[in-house]
Every structure is written in structure tokens, then in C-alpha cells.
Amino acid sequence: MVTAYVLIKANVPLVDRIRDTVAELDGVVDAHIVAGDIDVIAKVEVDSPAAVRETVASGVLTINGVESTQTHMAME
């Protein structure tokens, strides 16, 4: 199992909808709106690093209002 955290910069007026849409993606186990430079943090748990890439590239980045992402894979 691979755990990753996806930090999402979003169009702020759309942040509630973005968080809800991200939370519904396969592999996303949690998504929260946060304060600071990043608007949403999502926790992803999937079978492989390739599956993390697929979740971000074909899921998160296709959501209207998502401006950019940073993905950090857990090491333990």
C-alpha cells in the first residue's frame, strides 16, 4: 500500500466543490480544506506509485478550479 498526500492549490470560490469532488475519487481516503498557501490536502491510499500518479493526473488535475498540485509520498 502506498500513502501519499496531495497538496492542492485551488480557485478559492470553488474550494468546497473541489474538496468534495476530490474526496469522491478512487483512492482518496480523506480531503480537507486548509489555511495557508495550499487550499486542500488529500490523503491517497493506493497499491502503487503509478496509481498515485493516475489519481492525480487523471483525477485531481482534471477538476475545474484546480490550479496546481504537489504530491508527497509517505516513506513509512
HELIX and SHEET records of a PDB file:
HELIX    1   1 VAL A   12  LEU A   14  5                                   3    
HELIX    2   2 VAL A   15  ALA A   23  1                                   9    
HELIX    3   3 PRO A   49  SER A   58  1                                  10    
HELIX    4   4 VAL A   60  THR A   62  5                                   3    
SHEET    1   A 4 VAL A  28  ILE A  33  0                                        
SHEET    2   A 4 VAL A  40  VAL A  46 -1                                        
SHEET    3   A 4 VAL A   2  ALA A  10 -1                                        
SHEET    4   A 4 VAL A  66  MET A  73 -1                                        
END                                                                             
